[in-house]
């Protein structure tokens, strides 16, 4: 018998699905019940009248000493509902909980509407908390973090509150507990804080403004700079809601919107020990709390403990300096010149001290140290020009031609001007920074590229706008501006071996039990190499030791930069001579400080008069930083590996050639990759006629060979070093025949020149040799193509003749006198030479100078009996003499020699 086959049961799909759903339902119900039980068990214990009391928040310095308190209840005045204007009640209901009188603690319709809107936008766009839920949260729930669990607890407690209290009681309690601004809880305190009046006196426009602030006091507080328009816009939203829900007419709303609100005229507020610093702590703490999911209102009611980087010794010194009016220039009678300063540790980014103004009048008022937006002037040059140039491989010795220059631009060309009206000619990046030369800075930014400088500034934390991406960036011409805090942090990068650290005042925030809520770990970014940062520091040290920042010297290594911004080029400031802003930003190996000075509002009656960044701001920096480091060991800026020193030609930035004059050989600092390998080619030997001081022609009987500067870009104007250049005209005194034609010159055609044009060496009186006659050819050359180099073939050179001495002794020796001009009214030292000739003859004069053990070399050929030497350097001793040259080709006896020592700065 065949085995019986197993009968297959037909699968009942409906039954399987139903069974699965039942199982899942049991699981979900069980899980939900467990979750609900957990929430209920952790519900805070409460009694109907047991509303949560606010707790004071404490602020501590870096030594954990108490320096400030943030009170919550201090600014609360409880008022009954009948003392609160109906318009204010309705404004709050219409904006915060339109269905307040219809729901029983939670609004399911609002929850559903918010869920749909938020899903549609993909982010939180709208909330659904009722006034009752907000009251429960503010009064009974201690956990400030926005979590799903907290929301459910709010809802459960809101339902219970609705069972215990009437709607009017709930509204009254809410309006007396709601947070409305710094230390301001409840509508009565808010009315006093914003309008200086009792809440019962508020009109519709004022009521709508208060109701609008509830959603986000940090963003809608009209006292906070930048919030004014947002607060006004929020007021309009509230009024529109009141119209929507029938509380007022459209006409009433329009009238309220048009009303100009007058806010309270703030009186001198009670202050903490270090008020500006504490205010900045509150600003920073608000951001930290909100970004970590904790409501900023906890600052004034949560009993937090805020630990800061404040150094009481530095802060006290800063405040004492700012209280002394002698540290500031005279102000206008009706308005005071303001200033702000920040001191921070460049290695941690921690702010050690901060002063936001000369007087403290309003709690949480305008804090210039962190909120000012001022043009930085020349203090921006290291940040967006020279530091990125160093990082791209340009050494401090890189030479820029400081001559008048126009750059193409839109809508018009850009022609920068130097603040002192001088154009120094060929100068190094170091010299350009030392004397804050504007033309050189703009040229350098143009060389490295505007985008390079702009991006570098962004990495240093500067708040640059897209509109700042132009050459004006090199001079601090920004769309908005910078704060002292931002400038201090940016310069701190140089002192911190090229690493930028986000500046911060707060190191840690705990709850009232000491449990960490926030531990600050600032962002760090390596912006430049250690070597580039060291070169930048070395250049900025020059500014302090012998440049525009000498008044900041503190007897220890220090680096810094001055900055001044000009008055606007508008008709109202025409013919006024003064400044808008003055800065000094400097640092030592230990600290960095930024000082700003100016009027809050600049107009023709209120501007800085003869106040530069190297004056009062530098002196304030010196007093604060000098006191902070007093009795502390002197430290040098740490020198990284790969830094070397080498002699270079100051006029080319290259290795000195045999022709480089000794006074233009300078020692400079490099990285190995920056070290020049090419020899300088900016000096040339040129033959001149000593009588006229012009280029020699074949007809000149007496020829002198001199070493002259050849400007690389061919600039033909008059820079300060143009006296070093060879004459541009040929001698006309000794021309004959056709040689008086412009450009008729003698050329050496020796085939060894390969067709290149070289002036022939023609022997004059007392000379022999020179180019053989068969190779000398006179040619007519157009202007600009006449060569300046003489034949350099060894066998074509000139030598002294062995003939007997001349019987004509030439012109007499002049009597030379010299005067040194230095002082605060002289931007750079200069030597004024004057002389007399005994016989009163009509001579041309060769002005000669020597330094050290070098021989005399001609500075200039002049016809007048005076000359001003502006190319002197601090700490160098110069010897001068003058030689008269006569029309009969004879040189006279040198004058008496005068020695002038230029003092060190």
FENMONOR-V468773 format. One record per residue. N is the residue number from 1. PSI is psi in degrees with one decimal (NA if undefined). Layout:
BEGIN
<<N | PSI> <N | PSI>>
END
This chain:
BEGIN
<<1 | 129.1> <2 | 140.6> <3 | 144.2> <4 | 129.6> <5 | 141.1> <6 | 129.7> <7 | 125.5> <8 | 133.0> <9 | 135.6> <10 | 128.3> <11 | 125.5> <12 | 101.2> <13 | -43.2> <14 | -43.2> <15 | -37.4> <16 | -44.3> <17 | -43.1> <18 | -42.2> <19 | -42.3> <20 | -44.2> <21 | -38.0> <22 | -44.5> <23 | -47.2> <24 | -38.3> <25 | -43.0> <26 | -42.5> <27 | -46.7> <28 | -40.7> <29 | -42.1> <30 | -44.3> <31 | -44.1> <32 | -41.3> <33 | -41.5> <34 | -42.0> <35 | -43.6> <36 | -41.2> <37 | -41.1> <38 | -41.5> <39 | -43.3> <40 | -40.6> <41 | -31.7> <42 | 7.5> <43 | 136.4> <44 | 142.2> <45 | 139.1> <46 | 155.7> <47 | 156.3> <48 | -39.3> <49 | 11.7> <50 | 58.4> <51 | 141.2> <52 | 129.5> <53 | 140.6> <54 | 149.7> <55 | 142.7> <56 | 137.8> <57 | 138.7> <58 | 141.8> <59 | 132.9> <60 | 150.4> <61 | -174.7> <62 | -14.6> <63 | 13.0> <64 | 27.1> <65 | 139.2> <66 | 128.8> <67 | -7.4> <68 | 156.4> <69 | 139.9> <70 | 108.3> <71 | 143.7> <72 | -60.9> <73 | -16.8> <74 | -30.8> <75 | 30.5> <76 | 130.0> <77 | 113.2> <78 | 131.5> <79 | 146.7> <80 | 159.8> <81 | -33.7> <82 | -8.5> <83 | -2.4> <84 | 124.1> <85 | 141.2> <86 | -36.7> <87 | -38.6> <88 | -41.9> <89 | -49.4> <90 | -35.3> <91 | -41.0> <92 | -44.6> <93 | -46.9> <94 | -30.4> <95 | -38.2> <96 | -27.7> <97 | 78.6> <98 | -27.9> <99 | 29.9> <100 | -41.2> <101 | -3.2> <102 | -28.6> <103 | 174.2> <104 | 39.7> <105 | -39.5> <106 | 149.1> <107 | 98.2> <108 | -37.5> <109 | -44.0> <110 | -38.1> <111 | -45.4> <112 | -44.0> <113 | -44.8> <114 | -38.9> <115 | -43.0> <116 | -46.1> <117 | -42.9> <118 | -38.3> <119 | -38.2> <120 | -38.3> <121 | -14.2> <122 | 9.9> <123 | 171.6> <124 | 109.0> <125 | -26.7> <126 | 139.9> <127 | 174.1> <128 | 18.1> <129 | 131.5> <130 | 169.2> <131 | -36.0> <132 | -40.5> <133 | -42.4> <134 | -38.3> <135 | -43.0> <136 | -42.8> <137 | -47.0> <138 | -30.7> <139 | -31.4> <140 | -19.9> <141 | 122.2> <142 | -24.1> <143 | 111.9> <144 | -10.0> <145 | 139.9> <146 | 99.8> <147 | 161.4> <148 | -39.3> <149 | -43.0> <150 | -36.3> <151 | -41.3> <152 | -40.9> <153 | -40.5> <154 | -46.0> <155 | -44.9> <156 | -43.6> <157 | -34.7> <158 | -41.3> <159 | -42.7> <160 | -41.1> <161 | -39.4> <162 | -27.8> <163 | -24.7> <164 | -40.3> <165 | 154.0> <166 | 166.0> <167 | -40.8> <168 | -38.3> <169 | -40.1> <170 | -44.0> <171 | -41.7> <172 | -46.9> <173 | -40.3> <174 | -47.4> <175 | -17.7> <176 | -11.0> <177 | -16.5> <178 | 143.4> <179 | 130.0> <180 | 15.4> <181 | -179.3> <182 | 111.0> <183 | 14.2> <184 | 110.6> <185 | 130.8> <186 | 153.3> <187 | -26.6> <188 | -48.3> <189 | -36.2> <190 | -39.8> <191 | -40.2> <192 | -41.3> <193 | -45.5> <194 | -34.7> <195 | -4.7> <196 | 31.7> <197 | 167.2> <198 | 153.0> <199 | -32.9> <200 | -14.5> <201 | -0.8> <202 | 139.7> <203 | -173.5> <204 | -45.3> <205 | -42.9> <206 | -39.7> <207 | -42.8> <208 | -37.3> <209 | -46.3> <210 | -45.1> <211 | -35.0> <212 | -29.1> <213 | -26.5> <214 | -42.2> <215 | -38.8> <216 | 85.3> <217 | -32.8> <218 | -32.0> <219 | -22.4> <220 | 7.1> <221 | 112.0> <222 | -11.9> <223 | -19.8> <224 | 128.5> <225 | 129.1> <226 | -11.5> <227 | -7.7> <228 | -48.6> <229 | -39.2> <230 | -39.2> <231 | -41.0> <232 | -40.6> <233 | -39.7> <234 | -38.1> <235 | -41.2> <236 | -38.9> <237 | -44.1> <238 | -46.8> <239 | -39.6> <240 | -38.8> <241 | -37.8> <242 | -36.9> <243 | -44.1> <244 | -40.1> <245 | 12.5> <246 | 17.5> <247 | -28.7> <248 | 167.6> <249 | 166.5> <250 | -35.9> <251 | -42.2> <252 | -40.6> <253 | -43.6> <254 | -41.4> <255 | -40.5> <256 | -38.7> <257 | -34.5> <258 | -15.2> <259 | 131.0> <260 | 115.1> <261 | 137.2> <262 | 113.4> <263 | 163.6> <264 | 134.4> <265 | 102.3> <266 | 134.0> <267 | 170.3> <268 | 123.3> <269 | 152.4> <270 | 140.7> <271 | 158.3> <272 | -179.7> <273 | -40.7> <274 | 77.9> <275 | -45.6> <276 | -38.5> <277 | -44.4> <278 | -40.6> <279 | -42.2> <280 | -34.6> <281 | -43.2> <282 | -43.8> <283 | -48.0> <284 | -41.0> <285 | -39.0> <286 | -45.4> <287 | -42.8> <288 | -44.4> <289 | -48.4> <290 | -40.9> <291 | -15.4> <292 | 19.4> <293 | 22.2> <294 | 131.1> <295 | 137.9> <296 | -18.2> <297 | -18.8> <298 | -19.1> <299 | -35.8> <300 | -0.4> <301 | -5.8> <302 | -3.3> <303 | 34.7> <304 | 162.4> <305 | 118.5> <306 | 119.4> <307 | 129.0> <308 | 174.5> <309 | 9.1> <310 | 127.7> <311 | 108.4> <312 | -31.7> <313 | -44.6> <314 | -44.5> <315 | -41.8> <316 | -42.8> <317 | -43.0> <318 | -45.0> <319 | -34.2> <320 | -41.6> <321 | -41.3> <322 | -17.9> <323 | -12.4> <324 | 110.4> <325 | -18.5> <326 | -13.6> <327 | 5.8> <328 | 151.7> <329 | 162.7> <330 | 138.9> <331 | 167.5> <332 | 158.0> <333 | -32.9> <334 | -0.9> <335 | 145.0> <336 | 139.3> <337 | 128.3> <338 | 168.6> <339 | 159.1> <340 | 153.6> <341 | 145.3> <342 | 134.9> <343 | 128.4> <344 | 164.6> <345 | 114.5> <346 | -17.4> <347 | -13.5> <348 | -18.1> <349 | 3.5> <350 | 130.9> <351 | 115.9> <352 | -28.7> <353 | 152.7> <354 | 129.9> <355 | 126.4> <356 | 5.9> <357 | 171.9> <358 | -29.3> <359 | 148.2> <360 | 115.2> <361 | -29.8> <362 | 124.7> <363 | 131.5> <364 | 32.2> <365 | -159.9> <366 | 118.2> <367 | 98.6> <368 | -26.3> <369 | -31.5> <370 | -17.5> <371 | -14.2> <372 | 144.1> <373 | 92.0> <374 | 148.4> <375 | 129.5> <376 | -10.7> <377 | -143.3> <378 | -10.0> <379 | -14.4> <380 | -15.3> <381 | -46.3> <382 | -29.3> <383 | -36.8> <384 | -4.1> <385 | -67.5> <386 | -37.3> <387 | -49.0> <388 | -29.6> <389 | -44.1> <390 | -42.7> <391 | -26.8> <392 | -1.6> <393 | 3.7> <394 | 122.9> <395 | 165.7> <396 | -24.3> <397 | -4.7> <398 | 132.2> <399 | 134.8> <400 | 141.4> <401 | 108.2> <402 | 86.2> <403 | 158.0> <404 | 128.1> <405 | 137.7> <406 | 130.5> <407 | 135.2> <408 | 145.3> <409 | 173.6> <410 | 134.3> <411 | -7.7> <412 | 159.3> <413 | 156.1> <414 | 120.0> <415 | 95.0> <416 | 150.5> <417 | 144.9> <418 | 141.7> <419 | -29.6> <420 | 4.3> <421 | 4.0> <422 | 153.1> <423 | 110.3> <424 | -9.2> <425 | -143.0> <426 | 112.1> <427 | 155.5> <428 | 166.9> <429 | -37.7> <430 | -46.4> <431 | -36.5> <432 | -38.3> <433 | -39.2> <434 | -42.9> <435 | 10.4> <436 | 54.8> <437 | 116.7> <438 | -46.1> <439 | -43.6> <440 | -39.5> <441 | -43.9> <442 | -41.9> <443 | -40.3> <444 | -39.9> <445 | -38.0> <446 | -33.6> <447 | -46.3> <448 | -18.4> <449 | 131.4> <450 | -40.8> <451 | -35.9> <452 | -47.9> <453 | -40.3> <454 | -49.1> <455 | -36.2> <456 | -42.4> <457 | -39.6> <458 | -40.3> <459 | -20.8> <460 | 8.2> <461 | 9.6> <462 | 136.9> <463 | 61.4> <464 | 147.8> <465 | 158.8> <466 | -30.1> <467 | -12.8> <468 | -0.6> <469 | 70.2> <470 | 174.7> <471 | -23.2> <472 | -18.4> <473 | -34.9> <474 | -24.2> <475 | 9.7> <476 | 17.9> <477 | 83.5> <478 | 157.6> <479 | -44.7> <480 | -80.3> <481 | -169.8> <482 | 162.2> <483 | 160.3> <484 | -35.4> <485 | -44.3> <486 | -38.8> <487 | -39.8> <488 | -43.1> <489 | -39.4> <490 | -46.9> <491 | -28.1> <492 | -24.5> <493 | -39.4> <494 | -40.2> <495 | -16.2> <496 | 34.7> <497 | 36.7> <498 | 5.4> <499 | 121.9> <500 | 134.6> <501 | 130.4> <502 | 125.5> <503 | 147.2> <504 | 150.2> <505 | -30.1> <506 | 136.3> <507 | -28.1> <508 | 145.6> <509 | 129.9> <510 | 165.0> <511 | -175.6> <512 | -15.0> <513 | 0.1> <514 | 6.9> <515 | 129.7> <516 | 125.8> <517 | -41.2> <518 | 129.5> <519 | 120.4> <520 | 122.4> <521 | 93.5> <522 | 150.5> <523 | 142.4> <524 | 142.6> <525 | 125.7> <526 | 107.2> <527 | -33.6> <528 | 165.7> <529 | 159.2> <530 | -39.1> <531 | -43.3> <532 | -39.9> <533 | -38.3> <534 | -41.2> <535 | -39.4> <536 | -43.5> <537 | -42.3> <538 | -39.4> <539 | -40.7> <540 | -24.9> <541 | -36.0> <542 | -36.0> <543 | -40.0> <544 | -38.1> <545 | -34.7> <546 | 23.7> <547 | -139.3> <548 | -9.5> <549 | 29.0> <550 | -24.6> <551 | -5.5> <552 | 4.4> <553 | 134.2> <554 | 15.1> <555 | 18.8> <556 | 165.1> <557 | 128.4> <558 | 145.6> <559 | 151.2> <560 | 177.8> <561 | 139.2> <562 | 160.2> <563 | 139.4> <564 | 138.4> <565 | 141.4> <566 | 162.2> <567 | 151.3> <568 | 146.3> <569 | 66.5> <570 | 159.9> <571 | -34.0> <572 | -22.7> <573 | 9.5> <574 | 136.2> <575 | 8.6> <576 | 136.3> <577 | 108.5> <578 | -168.6> <579 | 159.8> <580 | -43.0> <581 | 149.7> <582 | 133.9> <583 | 151.6> <584 | 126.3> <585 | 122.0> <586 | 168.5> <587 | 157.4> <588 | 178.7> <589 | -19.8> <590 | -36.4> <591 | 155.0> <592 | 138.8> <593 | 143.2> <594 | 130.6> <595 | 127.9> <596 | 149.0> <597 | 140.0> <598 | -179.6> <599 | 146.8> <600 | -41.7> <601 | 122.5> <602 | 129.0> <603 | 176.6> <604 | -17.4> <605 | -10.9> <606 | 92.9> <607 | 162.7> <608 | 132.0> <609 | 113.6> <610 | 41.0> <611 | 111.8> <612 | 162.5> <613 | -26.6> <614 | 1.9> <615 | -110.2> <616 | -46.0> <617 | -41.2> <618 | -37.1> <619 | -38.2> <620 | -45.7> <621 | -44.8> <622 | -44.9> <623 | -43.6> <624 | -51.6> <625 | -38.1> <626 | -42.8> <627 | -37.6> <628 | -31.0> <629 | 4.4> <630 | 137.0> <631 | 7.7> <632 | 147.2> <633 | 140.5> <634 | 130.6> <635 | 146.0> <636 | 156.3> <637 | 128.1> <638 | 128.5> <639 | 117.3> <640 | 169.5> <641 | 154.1> <642 | 10.9> <643 | 129.2> <644 | 161.1> <645 | 147.6> <646 | 153.2> <647 | 135.4> <648 | 166.0> <649 | 119.9> <650 | -20.3> <651 | -4.8> <652 | -21.7> <653 | 5.6> <654 | 178.8> <655 | 141.2> <656 | 143.8> <657 | 178.2> <658 | -20.3> <659 | -13.0> <660 | 120.2> <661 | 145.9> <662 | -35.8> <663 | -9.4> <664 | 15.5> <665 | 117.8> <666 | 154.4> <667 | 131.1> <668 | 165.2> <669 | 142.5> <670 | 163.6> <671 | 166.3> <672 | -39.3> <673 | -21.5> <674 | -19.4> <675 | 124.5> <676 | 148.8> <677 | -16.0> <678 | 152.7> <679 | 142.0> <680 | 139.8> <681 | 20.3> <682 | -4.6> <683 | 135.2> <684 | 153.7> <685 | 128.9> <686 | 140.1> <687 | 129.7> <688 | 160.5> <689 | 118.3> <690 | -19.3> <691 | -45.0> <692 | -18.4> <693 | 14.8> <694 | 168.9> <695 | 137.7> <696 | 146.4> <697 | 170.3> <698 | -17.8> <699 | -6.0> <700 | 122.2> <701 | -24.6> <702 | 117.7> <703 | 134.7> <704 | 136.4> <705 | 124.0> <706 | 163.3> <707 | 126.6> <708 | 160.5> <709 | 135.2> <710 | 109.6> <711 | 126.7> <712 | -40.2> <713 | 5.5> <714 | 21.6> <715 | 133.8> <716 | 5.5> <717 | -161.5> <718 | 84.1> <719 | 166.7> <720 | -23.6> <721 | 12.8> <722 | -19.1> <723 | -18.2> <724 | -14.2> <725 | 156.1> <726 | 151.5> <727 | 152.3> <728 | -7.1> <729 | 149.5> <730 | 150.5> <731 | 129.6> <732 | -11.9> <733 | -36.2> <734 | 21.0> <735 | 149.3> <736 | 154.4> <737 | -129.4> <738 | 2.4> <739 | -6.9> <740 | -3.3> <741 | 138.3> <742 | 129.8> <743 | 6.3> <744 | 111.2> <745 | 162.0> <746 | 124.7> <747 | 141.8> <748 | 122.3> <749 | 16.9> <750 | 128.3> <751 | -17.6> <752 | -16.5> <753 | -9.3> <754 | 27.9> <755 | -8.1> <756 | 149.0> <757 | 123.6> <758 | 137.1> <759 | 139.2> <760 | 143.9> <761 | 110.3> <762 | 120.6> <763 | 137.5> <764 | -170.0> <765 | 133.6> <766 | 8.8> <767 | 156.0> <768 | 173.5> <769 | -145.2> <770 | -171.0> <771 | 133.4> <772 | 146.1> <773 | -31.2> <774 | -16.1> <775 | -1.3> <776 | 124.7> <777 | 131.5> <778 | 128.0> <779 | 154.3> <780 | 119.6> <781 | 142.1> <782 | 159.3> <783 | 140.2> <784 | -13.2> <785 | 4.1> <786 | 124.8> <787 | 153.7> <788 | -10.4> <789 | 137.5> <790 | 159.5> <791 | 130.2> <792 | 12.7> <793 | 133.1> <794 | -37.1> <795 | 8.3> <796 | 13.0> <797 | 157.5> <798 | 151.6> <799 | 162.0> <800 | 142.3> <801 | 154.3> <802 | 10.1> <803 | 164.4> <804 | 164.7> <805 | 152.1> <806 | 146.9> <807 | -10.6> <808 | 119.4> <809 | -6.1> <810 | -168.5> <811 | 159.0> <812 | 167.1> <813 | 128.1> <814 | 158.4> <815 | 112.0> <816 | 138.2> <817 | 148.9> <818 | 146.6> <819 | 132.7> <820 | 129.6> <821 | 117.6> <822 | 168.7> <823 | 175.8> <824 | -23.0> <825 | 0.5> <826 | 118.3> <827 | -29.8> <828 | 142.4> <829 | 150.0> <830 | 151.8> <831 | 123.0> <832 | 118.0> <833 | 134.5> <834 | 150.0> <835 | 161.8> <836 | 151.7> <837 | 126.2> <838 | -41.5> <839 | 0.2> <840 | 20.4> <841 | 165.4> <842 | 98.2> <843 | 162.5> <844 | 144.3> <845 | 137.7> <846 | 116.0> <847 | 121.8> <848 | 150.7> <849 | 148.1> <850 | 156.5> <851 | 150.5> <852 | -132.4> <853 | 8.6> <854 | 158.7> <855 | 169.8> <856 | 142.6> <857 | 149.4> <858 | 129.1> <859 | -40.1> <860 | 156.5> <861 | 118.1> <862 | 161.3> <863 | -23.4> <864 | 171.0> <865 | 39.0> <866 | 156.7> <867 | 140.0> <868 | 121.0> <869 | 111.6> <870 | 2.2> <871 | 36.2> <872 | 154.7> <873 | 144.3> <874 | 140.2> <875 | 5.4> <876 | 141.6> <877 | 130.8> <878 | 147.0> <879 | 130.6> <880 | 149.7> <881 | 161.0> <882 | 138.9> <883 | 128.9> <884 | 137.6> <885 | 129.5> <886 | 165.7> <887 | -11.9> <888 | 27.4> <889 | 19.7> <890 | 140.8> <891 | 137.9> <892 | -175.1> <893 | 137.0> <894 | 150.6> <895 | 177.8> <896 | 148.4> <897 | 133.0> <898 | 131.7> <899 | 130.4> <900 | 123.9> <901 | 121.7> <902 | 121.4> <903 | 150.8> <904 | 148.4> <905 | NA>>
END
